[in-house]
Amino acid sequence: MTTDSPKYVIGIDMGTLSGRAVVIDASDGTELGSAVMDYPHGVMDRTLTAGDGQQLPPDFALQVPTDYVEVLTRIIPEAIEKAQISSEDVVGLGVDVTSATVIVTDAQGTPLCEKDEFKNNPHAYVKLWKHHGAQEQADRIVALARERDVDWLERYGGTLSSEMLMPKALETLEKAPEVYNAADQIVDALDWLTWILTGNLTYAAGDSGYKRMYQDGKYPDEDFLTALNPDFGGVFKEKMAAEVLPLGGRVGTLNERGQQLTGLPASVAVASGNIDAHVTAPAVQATEAGQMTAIMGTSAVYVVSGTEFQPVPGVFGIVDGGLIDGLWGFEAGQTAVGDIYAWFVQNCVPGEYYAEAEEQGVSIHDLLTQKAALQEVGEHGLVALDWHNGNRSILVDSNLSGLIVGQSLATKPEDQYRAIMESTAFGARVIIENFAQHGIEINEFVAAGGLIKNPFLMQMFSDVTRLPVSTALSAQAPALGSAIFAAVAAGVYDTVAQAADAMGKREKNAYLPNEERAKQYDELYKHYKYLHDLFGRGNEVMHDLKRIRREALERATK
């Protein structure tokens, strides 16, 4: 580390619903001030509220890019004010964003949805990570890749999620060719933000490998792309041709617009962007092989490093140096965790429970957790599947849906709530066992995100997986991770590993597995795994129900 002081860095974490900034002392990772702001338009998944209010297809999830800019202008000055530092002492800025969040822009970086001719076209808006409108395109990409036996497919677990950039870009071409043809650039949001802050368009290496199909220095070839659609062959060459920067790479310093947006001086170094989940690993000091970082919020992402490449079916991506230089980074995840809990309390809990929670002065989630924690394992007689937003790993199928088996007239809301919680832990166990079966060691579960505030849930994950669970000490772990990369870009540290050692933090072994409960969960897990394979591998019930729903919605909107 360089010796001049003071040196402060700012980490920006742009999540699914809000953005947050944290001011960090680069010498030791002390958090000095933070600020959070919700996106004004939130997630547009039912109507195009930023446009003409049209009803959106059921698998859409869109955002407004100017929301990100507005949030930046608010949270950075507020975090600096709370930190009580001079903006002149800030040396670096790092940004992370939810991955595979795709924006179409003109050559100057202006999103097409800001232009009058496209303001009412859904495909001109940000396609959020959980936008699943491109499932048909993803299926075609996978089918052609298997037919041609392409070498890059195993880097994505032998399949491809509709969340990835390439299916979304192909969807735009085929559903809104006018938008696709007008787009000079198709970028992930993390690269778009560093672009507008510095004026330099570059791509982050980690995100490029995991989400933009950039493996071993190249993209899928033009012949493959043309076979998908004759007008798609030049998508990477014509609309995604910028330089790819390594983790911790320096995109540049703040340009005039970046200075106006942030209130920071021109000298501030901007680090290459990162995926919100991945950037958490150094923040919780989980950069060694075998340490699985679990980012647990609305969804869950699981990343782990390994010493060598191993093909693992059903993962979301395998990238050389994807998390830290010198190790292979593996990613898997669940498309909904906290989102399922939220759906349940919003739709399935009677009014008297809310009244009881208000009387106790606790949230409805806390009340249901209290009631669920009083039960013995299996007392509710239920088992659930956690596929309310599809399955990311290991089945990679957005057309799967949620399920609860064993309900009776005696079933209570806390029974269902606990069964849903258990289903998310069982889903994590499937992922961990899949890694282990294919040679990737997992010896520590390092959790970050909003759900770590629930001790009962964390103990459940430890019992179900039989792993020690360590937890992030920072309430804003992704933002801390972005600050760590900012410190490297600013030259405060030479490597990410050095910065993580000095600035990262976790409570090691915060939860240890209870073997008695683990054995009891084994019996429920056996039935979860049976249902997992029954409905997830070839049974068409859930697929047919999704199809019937889409057709009914189409009839209703005619």
PyMOL commands that set and color helices and strands:
alter all, ss='L'
color gray80, all
select helices_A, chain A and resi 65-83+87-89+112-114+116-118+122-124+135-148+153-156+165-175+177-182+189-198+205-211+222-228+235-239+256-262+280-283+338-347+351-360+364-373+413-437+450-453+455-465+477-489+496-503+515-536+541-557
alter helices_A, ss='H'
color red, helices_A
select strands_A, chain A and resi 8-14+18-25+31-38+62-63+90-97+102-105+126-127+185-188+202-204+243-245+250-253+269-271+274-275+291-296+300-306+317-320+328-334+383-385+403-405+444-448+469-472+506-511
alter strands_A, ss='S'
color yellow, strands_A
deselect
rebuild
show_as cartoon
